[in-house]
Amino acid sequence: MAHFSKDTALIELLSKPDGDVFTMIASRWTGKAESLICSKERETTKRFIYGILYGMGANSLAEQLECSPEDAAQKIQSFKRFFPGVSSWLHEAVASCRHKGYVETLMGRRRFLSKITAGNSKEKAKAQRQAVNSICQGSAADIIKVAMIKVHSAITNGSTVGATVDSIDVAMQNFSEIRGRCHLILQVHDELVLEVDPCMVAEAVRLLQTVMENSASLLGPSVSFLLLRATLNLYKTGYIASVTESIVENED
């Protein structure tokens, strides 16, 4: 959403190297310090942002946020005042879809939505929601697909057949030791799950961080101005630990 809307306030928040994005948005939105944002306020902000992304109106958002439609409508207007670029882009995305009959993701994949002009009022409203959602969610899928291909390449034969060598491919040459000792298990939305030899954990951390935080830049120069941050976690026999730089440093 930040990439497509070019909203300066939202980009500024997302460009900060530290902090939780929903906490930061809640802080900017409410005028409270980040340290004063409680978990409920963060969760409400998160549900609201996704509601906007899914094209929900005041009534639907009211159900999600457990408030009155009037309060939901006020929240929507407040959000649009704080992030005017998002509001403008939402209208532009729908208008473009009406004109073209389709929307496109970052990789140019198209979703045709003929009902946005030819359907009844209910079908048109649904197509408008799909237009916005398809651009954002589809582009997120583009990014994770690129990351998945790069990770698979690095942990197998280290090459992508028929592909042009890029900056990530060059960086992948530093992970030759991990091949055969790390396996890509599955993708879960914007996550990649790997099974890793315990002695290769530090290498796997470096690999995932390098790929996940740089894959978007391969989709075009206009995408590179946004900082993507990867959060990594270790799972071992029911144990969960957040991966920090200290884990990598301890392996050095």
Rosetta silent file (secondary structure, phi, psi, omega in degrees, C-alpha in Angstrom):
SEQUENCE: MAHFSKDTALIELLSKPDGDVFTMIASRWTGKAESLICSKERETTKRFIYGILYGMGANSLAEQLECSPEDAAQKIQSFKRFFPGVSSWLHEAVASCRHKGYVETLMGRRRFLSKITAGNSKEKAKAQRQAVNSICQGSAADIIKVAMIKVHSAITNGSTVGATVDSIDVAMQNFSEIRGRCHLILQVHDELVLEVDPCMVAEAVRLLQTVMENSASLLGPSVSFLLLRATLNLYKTGYIASVTESIVENED
SCORE:     score description
SCORE:     0.000 S_00000001
   1 L     0.000  -41.365  179.073    0.000    0.000    0.000 S_00000001
   2 H   -64.106  -41.266 -179.711    2.848    2.397    0.838 S_00000001
   3 H   -62.018  -48.814 -175.077    4.590    1.642   -2.458 S_00000001
   4 H   -73.699  -37.150 -176.755    1.535    2.237   -4.626 S_00000001
   5 H   -79.955  -23.696 -176.020    0.137    5.220   -2.717 S_00000001
   6 L    56.743   26.016  179.696    3.545    6.951   -2.305 S_00000001
   7 L   -67.166  118.617 -173.436    2.109    8.365    0.926 S_00000001
   8 H   -64.293  -38.104 -179.439    5.044   10.196    2.519 S_00000001
   9 H   -66.560  -41.952 -179.525    3.867    9.733    6.115 S_00000001
  10 H   -69.250  -41.022  178.600    3.365    5.991    5.684 S_00000001
  11 H   -63.455  -39.699  178.705    6.688    5.567    3.857 S_00000001
  12 H   -59.679  -43.257  179.575    8.461    7.477    6.629 S_00000001
  13 H   -65.345  -45.616 -176.639    7.077    5.072    9.231 S_00000001
  14 H   -70.979  -18.753 -178.626    7.920    1.968    7.221 S_00000001
  15 L   -84.358   -7.640  178.113   11.440    3.228    6.540 S_00000001
  16 L   -71.066  132.600 -175.802   12.371    3.215   10.221 S_00000001
  17 L   -68.723  -24.150 -177.663   14.806    0.351   10.902 S_00000001
  18 L  -124.025  163.768  176.114   13.289   -0.523   14.270 S_00000001
  19 L   101.750  160.337  179.484    9.832   -0.734   15.764 S_00000001
  20 L   -93.326  129.454 -172.816    6.557   -2.441   14.994 S_00000001
  21 H   -61.243  -41.439 -178.252    4.743   -0.993   11.996 S_00000001
  22 H   -71.080  -33.648  175.263    1.238   -1.238   13.487 S_00000001
  23 H   -66.318  -40.754  179.983    2.414    0.315   16.754 S_00000001
  24 H   -66.256  -41.302  178.553    4.050    3.150   14.809 S_00000001
  25 H   -65.204  -42.845  178.562    0.909    3.750   12.739 S_00000001
  26 H   -61.220  -38.846  179.020   -1.233    3.706   15.888 S_00000001
  27 H   -64.269  -48.011  179.624    1.145    6.208   17.486 S_00000001
  28 H   -63.411  -40.010 -175.191    1.021    8.570   14.512 S_00000001
  29 H   -70.090  -41.962 -175.760   -2.727    8.154   14.199 S_00000001
  30 H   -92.263  -17.010 -177.638   -3.602    8.725   17.885 S_00000001
  31 L    82.470    7.987  179.398   -0.864   11.200   18.730 S_00000001
  32 L   -94.832  153.949  176.077    0.361    9.002   21.580 S_00000001
  33 L   -65.416  148.265 -178.945    3.951    7.917   22.137 S_00000001
  34 H   -56.825  -36.462 -178.888    4.765    4.440   20.839 S_00000001
  35 H   -66.464  -17.190 -178.727    5.581    3.293   24.361 S_00000001
  36 H   -97.649   -4.011  178.369    2.025    4.169   25.409 S_00000001
  37 L   -77.235  119.748 -178.993    0.302    2.157   22.676 S_00000001
  38 L   -85.233  169.850 -177.397   -1.238   -0.908   24.310 S_00000001
  39 H   -62.512  -34.481  179.507   -1.697   -4.294   22.659 S_00000001
  40 H   -66.306  -41.570  178.875   -5.418   -3.655   22.137 S_00000001
  41 H   -65.678  -38.572  177.531   -4.729   -0.395   20.291 S_00000001
  42 H   -63.315  -46.082 -178.579   -2.125   -2.137   18.149 S_00000001
  43 H   -64.707  -40.173  177.675   -4.536   -4.960   17.300 S_00000001
  44 H   -61.726  -43.055  178.602   -7.324   -2.494   16.500 S_00000001
  45 H   -63.395  -42.406  179.339   -4.988   -0.590   14.183 S_00000001
  46 H   -61.113  -47.278 -179.705   -3.895   -3.806   12.490 S_00000001
  47 H   -65.092  -35.645  179.233   -7.483   -4.921   11.872 S_00000001
  48 H   -66.259  -46.336 -179.555   -8.359   -1.456   10.638 S_00000001
  49 H   -59.157  -46.104  178.900   -5.454   -1.332    8.167 S_00000001
  50 H   -67.134  -31.699  175.809   -6.388   -4.713    6.737 S_00000001
  51 H   -63.441  -43.198  176.260  -10.000   -3.600    6.624 S_00000001
  52 H   -61.872  -43.357 -179.498   -9.001   -0.611    4.507 S_00000001
  53 H   -61.558  -38.056 -179.435   -6.896   -2.910    2.341 S_00000001
  54 L   -83.485    0.844  176.062   -9.850   -5.246    1.835 S_00000001
  55 L    77.175   24.427 -179.693  -12.073   -2.311    0.924 S_00000001
  56 L   -68.972  144.945  174.078  -14.389   -2.556    3.916 S_00000001
  57 L   -91.349 -173.655 -176.572  -16.911    0.197    4.492 S_00000001
  58 H   -61.134  -40.856 -177.528  -17.986    1.705    7.811 S_00000001
  59 H   -65.734  -45.886 -179.794  -20.504   -1.034    8.604 S_00000001
  60 H   -66.110  -40.725  178.768  -18.091   -3.913    7.985 S_00000001
  61 H   -66.153  -34.501  178.245  -15.303   -2.170    9.870 S_00000001
  62 H   -60.543  -39.770  177.558  -17.665   -1.516   12.765 S_00000001
  63 H   -66.538  -42.047 -179.569  -18.193   -5.264   13.085 S_00000001
  64 H   -64.943  -39.963 -174.608  -14.451   -5.917   12.909 S_00000001
  65 H   -94.562   -3.996 -179.931  -13.600   -3.247   15.469 S_00000001
  66 L    57.659   51.513  177.387  -16.663   -3.846   17.643 S_00000001
  67 L  -138.964  178.733  179.823  -17.772   -0.236   17.501 S_00000001
  68 L   -77.525  155.555  177.159  -20.657    1.725   16.008 S_00000001
  69 H   -57.882  -32.704  179.034  -20.770    2.478   12.264 S_00000001
  70 H   -65.627  -43.699  177.813  -20.483    6.171   13.160 S_00000001
  71 H   -64.350  -40.274  179.567  -17.264    5.575   15.090 S_00000001
  72 H   -63.360  -41.632  179.351  -15.923    3.433   12.248 S_00000001
  73 H   -63.082  -39.108  177.977  -16.721    6.169    9.729 S_00000001
  74 H   -65.801  -38.660  178.191  -14.878    8.703   11.893 S_00000001
  75 H   -63.747  -40.964  179.311  -11.866    6.387   12.112 S_00000001
  76 H   -61.477  -47.374 -179.894  -11.832    6.037    8.329 S_00000001
  77 H   -64.582  -38.458  178.265  -11.896    9.807    7.830 S_00000001
  78 H   -63.456  -44.434  179.272   -9.227   10.278   10.492 S_00000001
  79 H   -61.056  -43.121 -178.669   -6.970    7.708    8.830 S_00000001
  80 H   -66.145  -31.202  176.914   -7.407    9.369    5.443 S_00000001
  81 H   -69.566  -39.589 -179.209   -6.460   12.747    6.925 S_00000001
  82 H   -75.735  -30.584 -178.964   -3.257   11.346    8.408 S_00000001
  83 L  -127.975   69.172 -175.146   -2.389    9.337    5.287 S_00000001
  84 H   -62.188  -29.075  179.240   -3.891   11.335    2.369 S_00000001
  85 H   -63.821  -35.402  178.208   -1.783    9.527   -0.215 S_00000001
  86 H   -65.214  -45.544  179.858   -3.481    6.250    0.665 S_00000001
  87 H   -58.918  -44.819 -179.951   -6.922    7.797    0.257 S_00000001
  88 H   -64.181  -42.431 -178.009   -6.020    9.213   -3.165 S_00000001
  89 H   -66.114  -37.242  178.799   -4.535    5.935   -4.365 S_00000001
  90 H   -57.419  -43.217  178.443   -7.604    3.931   -3.324 S_00000001
  91 H   -68.698  -41.296 -179.194   -9.729    6.111   -5.601 S_00000001
  92 H   -65.035  -38.805 -179.464   -7.145    6.024   -8.405 S_00000001
  93 H   -62.916  -43.231  179.608   -6.872    2.228   -8.285 S_00000001
  94 H   -67.830  -43.251 -179.865  -10.620    1.806   -8.676 S_00000001
  95 H   -62.626  -40.951  178.611  -10.815    4.444  -11.426 S_00000001
  96 H   -63.758  -40.834  179.425   -7.967    2.779  -13.332 S_00000001
  97 H   -65.502  -38.980  176.978   -9.662   -0.599  -13.092 S_00000001
  98 H   -60.709  -40.557 -177.522  -12.902    0.864  -14.426 S_00000001
  99 H   -72.052  -45.649 -175.699  -10.992    2.301  -17.381 S_00000001
 100 H   -88.338  -30.616 -175.493   -8.813   -0.740  -18.179 S_00000001
 101 L    89.633    2.241 -179.890  -11.038   -3.528  -16.928 S_00000001
 102 E  -155.443  167.304  172.821   -8.170   -5.061  -14.945 S_00000001
 103 E  -123.025  161.422 -178.195   -5.523   -4.417  -12.285 S_00000001
 104 E  -128.095  146.668  173.729   -1.839   -5.374  -12.302 S_00000001
 105 L   -89.657  178.837  179.746    0.635   -6.567   -9.690 S_00000001
 106 L   -58.402  -33.802 -179.347    4.279   -5.478   -9.502 S_00000001
 107 L   -87.787    4.649  177.178    5.264   -8.333  -11.830 S_00000001
 108 L    86.476    8.720  176.348    2.581   -7.383  -14.318 S_00000001
 109 L   -71.496  135.509 -174.701    0.150  -10.196  -13.531 S_00000001
 110 E  -109.117  143.794  170.857   -3.354   -9.065  -14.399 S_00000001
 111 E  -123.041  118.250 -178.943   -6.705   -9.734  -12.810 S_00000001
 112 E   -85.583  133.537 -176.988   -9.675   -8.843  -14.985 S_00000001
 113 L  -132.215   75.886 -176.236  -12.716   -7.468  -13.155 S_00000001
 114 L   -65.491  -26.139 -177.117  -15.466   -6.866  -15.696 S_00000001
 115 H   -68.433  -12.675 -178.106  -18.111   -6.563  -12.979 S_00000001
 116 H   -66.844  -20.658  176.031  -16.632   -3.238  -11.889 S_00000001
 117 H  -121.477  -28.478 -173.359  -18.558   -1.605  -14.755 S_00000001
 118 H   -99.640   -8.141 -175.703  -20.976   -4.274  -15.993 S_00000001
 119 L   -88.830  176.784  173.404  -22.322   -5.672  -12.728 S_00000001
 120 L   -77.449 -178.821 -174.042  -25.126   -4.621  -10.433 S_00000001
 121 H   -59.466  -39.288  179.946  -24.423   -2.380   -7.446 S_00000001
 122 H   -68.235  -41.688  179.644  -23.399   -5.282   -5.203 S_00000001
 123 H   -67.706  -37.464  178.262  -21.132   -6.784   -7.866 S_00000001
 124 H   -64.629  -43.110  179.421  -19.542   -3.401   -8.585 S_00000001
 125 H   -62.665  -40.618  178.531  -18.789   -2.844   -4.903 S_00000001
 126 H   -64.165  -42.730 -179.835  -17.221   -6.295   -4.664 S_00000001
 127 H   -64.408  -35.304  177.731  -15.088   -5.650   -7.768 S_00000001
 128 H   -64.253  -42.188  177.372  -13.873   -2.361   -6.284 S_00000001
 129 H   -64.609  -41.563 -179.519  -12.715   -4.167   -3.154 S_00000001
 130 H   -65.298  -34.177 -179.091  -11.077   -6.853   -5.280 S_00000001
 131 H   -61.030  -51.020 -179.520   -9.269   -4.224   -7.361 S_00000001
 132 H   -65.660  -47.829 -176.394   -7.485   -2.698   -4.371 S_00000001
 133 H   -64.444  -39.272 -177.464   -6.870   -5.997   -2.619 S_00000001
 134 H   -65.702  -36.757  179.038   -5.559   -7.757   -5.730 S_00000001
 135 H   -64.344  -48.998 -176.443   -2.935   -5.094   -6.359 S_00000001
 136 H   -72.527  -52.528 -177.532   -1.557   -5.216   -2.804 S_00000001
 137 H   -68.546  -37.230  178.821   -1.927   -8.909   -2.028 S_00000001
 138 H   -65.687  -38.599  178.859   -0.918   -9.953   -5.530 S_00000001
 139 H   -70.487  -36.022  175.045    2.235   -7.845   -5.378 S_00000001
 140 H   -62.449  -37.790  177.108    3.084   -9.267   -1.957 S_00000001
 141 H   -65.711  -36.802  176.350    2.737  -12.703   -3.561 S_00000001
 142 H   -58.850  -46.289 -176.551    5.130  -11.593   -6.320 S_00000001
 143 H   -64.682  -46.045 -178.290    7.752  -10.633   -3.745 S_00000001
 144 H   -68.922  -28.983  177.378    7.517  -13.845   -1.724 S_00000001
 145 H   -67.308  -43.402  176.738    7.647  -15.883   -4.941 S_00000001
 146 H   -60.366  -44.518  179.917   10.904  -14.189   -5.955 S_00000001
 147 H   -61.890  -42.376 -178.546   12.286  -14.805   -2.462 S_00000001
 148 H   -63.439  -42.140  178.873   11.237  -18.453   -2.535 S_00000001
 149 H   -63.801  -42.667 -178.998   12.942  -19.035   -5.887 S_00000001
 150 H   -66.548  -41.813  178.819   16.143  -17.354   -4.683 S_00000001
 151 H   -64.639  -45.262  179.677   16.242  -19.337   -1.433 S_00000001
 152 H   -60.138  -41.391  178.724   15.608  -22.605   -3.259 S_00000001
 153 H   -61.560  -42.633 -176.681   18.366  -21.756   -5.717 S_00000001
 154 H   -67.888  -34.299 -174.668   20.824  -21.001   -2.922 S_00000001
 155 H   -95.148   -0.389  176.606   20.201  -24.211   -0.966 S_00000001
 156 L  -112.288 -102.807 -176.538   20.203  -26.536   -3.986 S_00000001
 157 L   -97.152   -1.533  175.434   22.446  -26.051   -6.994 S_00000001
 158 L    76.321   15.550  178.468   22.993  -22.338   -6.562 S_00000001
 159 L  -144.690  152.095  176.606   21.641  -21.328   -9.957 S_00000001
 160 L  -112.087  112.080 -173.650   18.347  -20.336  -11.521 S_00000001
 161 L   -58.874  128.199  174.547   17.991  -21.873  -14.975 S_00000001
 162 L    77.621    0.861 -176.351   17.520  -19.319  -17.730 S_00000001
 163 L   -95.250  152.383  175.160   17.609  -16.357  -15.360 S_00000001
 164 L   -78.442  137.055 -179.761   19.791  -13.279  -15.575 S_00000001
 165 L   -68.871  129.435  179.688   22.323  -13.045  -12.762 S_00000001
 166 L  -122.178 -175.583 -175.902   21.364  -10.271  -10.324 S_00000001
 167 H   -61.859  -35.295  179.459   22.731   -8.791   -7.100 S_00000001
 168 H   -70.142  -38.811  177.840   21.073  -11.442   -4.936 S_00000001
 169 H   -59.430  -40.169  178.852   22.520  -14.238   -7.084 S_00000001
 170 H   -63.784  -43.346  179.548   25.977  -12.782   -6.512 S_00000001
 171 H   -65.106  -31.726 -177.979   25.355  -12.648   -2.754 S_00000001
 172 H   -64.795  -19.799  179.878   24.117  -16.246   -2.809 S_00000001
 173 H   -64.700  -16.182  179.986   27.603  -17.410   -3.780 S_00000001
 174 H   -85.357    1.622 -176.312   28.590  -16.854   -0.145 S_00000001
 175 H  -117.071   31.428 -177.366   26.217  -19.579    1.048 S_00000001
 176 H   -63.644  -30.507 -177.222   27.700  -22.643   -0.646 S_00000001
 177 H   -67.891  -20.039 -174.591   28.200  -24.458    2.685 S_00000001
 178 H   -82.848  -15.761 -176.696   24.469  -24.525    3.366 S_00000001
 179 L   -62.516  129.904 -178.771   23.581  -26.619    0.301 S_00000001
 180 L    84.269   -6.643 -178.760   22.231  -30.001    1.256 S_00000001
 181 L  -120.212   11.572  179.751   21.981  -28.967    4.911 S_00000001
 182 E  -148.428  134.594 -177.054   18.935  -26.736    4.601 S_00000001
 183 E  -130.329  134.539  176.166   15.531  -27.550    3.087 S_00000001
 184 E   -81.194  114.821 -174.576   12.662  -25.290    2.090 S_00000001
 185 E   -88.100  -52.873 -179.418    9.579  -26.866    3.694 S_00000001
 186 E  -164.870  168.096  174.188    6.706  -24.543    2.843 S_00000001
 187 E  -111.343  134.912  175.930    5.435  -21.023    2.306 S_00000001
 188 E  -126.592   98.510 -177.126    2.839  -19.517    4.660 S_00000001
 189 L    56.033 -108.435 -179.311    1.550  -16.225    3.258 S_00000001
 190 L  -103.088   24.172  179.964    4.612  -13.947    3.568 S_00000001
 191 E  -118.527  150.079  171.004    6.713  -16.501    5.440 S_00000001
 192 E  -118.859  131.247 -179.083    9.160  -19.174    4.335 S_00000001
 193 E  -107.798  124.234 -178.499    9.670  -22.189    6.593 S_00000001
 194 E  -120.177  147.761  171.149   13.035  -23.961    6.420 S_00000001
 195 E  -104.776  123.504 -169.481   14.429  -27.072    8.054 S_00000001
 196 E  -128.546  139.037  170.989   18.071  -26.411    8.925 S_00000001
 197 L   -59.339  129.298 -177.052   21.023  -28.392   10.220 S_00000001
 198 H   -49.807  -35.465 -178.332   21.685  -26.938   13.726 S_00000001
 199 H   -77.469   -5.079 -179.515   25.257  -26.043   12.835 S_00000001
 200 H  -110.194   12.559 -177.184   24.004  -24.046    9.838 S_00000001
 201 H   -58.412  -46.382 -178.645   21.531  -21.828   11.708 S_00000001
 202 H   -60.487  -41.513  178.659   23.683  -18.706   11.431 S_00000001
 203 H   -65.553  -40.200  179.501   24.109  -19.217    7.690 S_00000001
 204 H   -63.956  -38.031  177.602   20.367  -19.782    7.262 S_00000001
 205 H   -61.736  -48.439  179.576   19.669  -16.550    9.134 S_00000001
 206 H   -61.538  -42.578 -179.297   21.993  -14.592    6.863 S_00000001
 207 H   -60.651  -53.094 -177.983   20.530  -16.239    3.782 S_00000001
 208 H   -62.015  -42.620 -179.130   16.906  -15.518    4.668 S_00000001
 209 H   -63.134  -43.891  179.640   17.626  -11.961    5.746 S_00000001
 210 H   -61.013  -47.560 -176.123   19.536  -11.218    2.548 S_00000001
 211 H   -72.817  -50.284 -174.412   16.872  -12.672    0.283 S_00000001
 212 H   -63.751  -33.256 -176.218   13.706  -11.578    2.095 S_00000001
 213 H   -89.214   -6.340 -177.191   14.839   -7.977    2.512 S_00000001
 214 H  -123.002   -7.291 -176.215   16.112   -7.512   -1.050 S_00000001
 215 H   -63.425  -35.282 -178.636   13.778   -9.503   -3.303 S_00000001
 216 H   -61.433  -32.837 -178.172   11.386   -6.594   -3.840 S_00000001
 217 H   -64.451  -21.462  179.779   14.180   -4.523   -5.404 S_00000001
 218 H   -76.171  -11.339 -178.826   14.391   -7.047   -8.248 S_00000001
 219 H   -88.284    0.734  177.212   10.859   -6.110   -9.334 S_00000001
 220 L   142.265  151.047 -177.609   11.950   -2.648  -10.425 S_00000001
 221 H   -62.226  -26.927 -177.854   13.901    0.417   -9.277 S_00000001
 222 H   -71.358  -15.292 -177.988   10.742    2.129   -8.011 S_00000001
 223 H   -87.289  -20.679 -170.390   10.299   -0.565   -5.368 S_00000001
 224 L   -71.778  -11.433 -178.476   13.736   -0.176   -3.814 S_00000001
 225 L   -76.545  -11.576  178.659   12.903    2.995   -1.860 S_00000001
 226 L   -95.947  134.135  178.755   10.926    0.945    0.655 S_00000001
 227 L   -88.057  118.805  174.804   12.766   -0.871    3.418 S_00000001
 228 L   -99.082  131.781  179.925   11.572   -4.436    3.904 S_00000001
 229 L  -115.125  135.250  179.895   12.452   -6.023    7.218 S_00000001
 230 L  -104.892  131.614  174.738   12.486   -9.750    7.855 S_00000001
 231 L  -105.029  125.277 -176.249   11.686  -11.201   11.269 S_00000001
 232 L  -114.689  144.056  178.548   13.160  -14.647   11.829 S_00000001
 233 E  -133.113  146.969  176.557   12.277  -17.243   14.448 S_00000001
 234 E  -104.918  136.278  177.462   13.815  -20.557   15.471 S_00000001
 235 E  -124.895  123.446  178.568   11.639  -23.547   16.328 S_00000001
 236 E  -145.886  111.697  178.317   13.129  -26.604   17.996 S_00000001
 237 L    47.738   51.544  177.264   11.090  -29.279   19.811 S_00000001
 238 L    84.364   -6.709 -179.338    8.485  -26.791   20.912 S_00000001
 239 E   -91.549  136.060  179.918   11.037  -24.098   21.712 S_00000001
 240 E  -124.728  128.071  178.097   10.662  -20.730   20.020 S_00000001
 241 E  -134.805  135.489  176.056   13.349  -18.064   19.981 S_00000001
 242 E   -75.244  131.660 -178.827   13.444  -14.778   18.137 S_00000001
 243 L   -79.092  126.077  177.813   16.540  -14.591   15.967 S_00000001
 244 L  -123.668  174.023 -179.177   18.724  -11.592   16.764 S_00000001
 245 H   -62.292  -26.676 -177.713   22.120  -10.445   15.603 S_00000001
 246 H   -62.831  -31.887  178.780   23.647  -12.032   18.690 S_00000001
 247 H   -63.731  -42.907  179.497   22.855  -15.494   17.312 S_00000001
 248 H   -66.965  -43.270 -177.979   24.814  -14.685   14.196 S_00000001
 249 H   -63.476  -36.597 -179.033   27.635  -13.087   16.161 S_00000001
 250 H   -67.612  -21.575 -179.833   27.935  -16.104   18.440 S_00000001
 251 H   -84.090  -18.034 -177.021   28.479  -18.300   15.402 S_00000001
 252 L   -75.671    0.000    0.000   31.350  -16.147   14.142 S_00000001
